[in-house]
Amino acid sequence: MFANLKKAIRSISASEREAAYLNEAGDRIDLELRQREVDRGLFRRNRNLGL
């Protein structure tokens, strides 16, 4: 019971967001574009600092 509650409350990590974003690619070209965006740090930026 508590394990499920922990899963529901915890925030999603940057690597999980990256994987989900890459999995949504529709074709090879889209995947390559998304990979470049991830490599540039799209999901690693600190959003609290406005960067």
NORRAQUI-V250328 format. One record per pair of residues at least 24 apart in sequence whose ideal C-beta (glycine too) atoms are under 6 Angstrom apart, sorted by sequence separation. I is the first residue (numbers start at 0). J is the second residue. D is the distance in whole Angstrom. If there is no record, write none. Layout:
i=I j=J d=D
i=I j=J d=D
This chain:
i=17 j=42 d=5
i=16 j=42 d=5
i=13 j=42 d=5
i=13 j=43 d=6
